Amino acid sequence: MSERERDTSHLISQTIGKRLSQRNAAHRPGIGSPRFRRLVKAWKQRGPRCTLIVFIDTATGRLSGQ
């Protein structure tokens, strides 16, 4: 897991814990609010390990950054 993915996972957990708003959290890793909302939704449905699944590039089917 890259540093960016770890940071995003941490922001998602803070958002779910109501310590940070989704809008503010989305600006920190440099991803848009709609993408961040999808990540939060996936996290709630599948748990913290979903970030590995969610970071798969839909165009290539490979993990992002590889």
N, C-alpha and C positions, 0 to 999 in steps of 0.2 A: 504494500500500500504506500503510495507516495505521500509526501508531506502535505500536499494540497488536499488529498483525500482524507487524511487524518484531521486536518483543520476543519474540513467540511463536516465530517462526522461529529466533531466536537461541537460545532455550531448547531447542527441538527439536534443533538441531545440538549443543548441549552435552550433551543427554541421549544422543544417538547416540554421541558421543565418550566416554561414560562419565564425564564430569566432573560430572554432576548426575543425581540420581535422578528418575524420572518423577513420583513422588509429590510431591517438593519442587518440581519445575518446574511441575506443574499448579496449585499454589496461587498461584504468582506472578502469572500473567495473570488469575486469577480464573475459570478454567474448571475443570470437574471432571476427575478422574483418568480416567474412561472416555473422555471427549472428547479428552483429551490423548493417550491411548494410540492412539486412531484417527488423530490427526494424525501421530504418530510412525510408525505403520504406513504411512500414505499417503506420507510423506516417503521412507521406505525403498523403497517400490515405485516412486514416480514422480519422486523427486528433489526438490530444494528449491523448484522452481516449483509444486509441488502445493499449497502453502499458499494460493495464489490460487484454486485450484480448490476446495479444501476449505472455504474461507470463503464459499462460495456458500450462501445461505439455501435450505434444501430446501423450505420452505413456498412461497416466492415464486419461486425460481429466479433471484434476483438476487444480486449481490454484497452481502455483509453491510454494514450501515451506510449503504446507499444507498436 
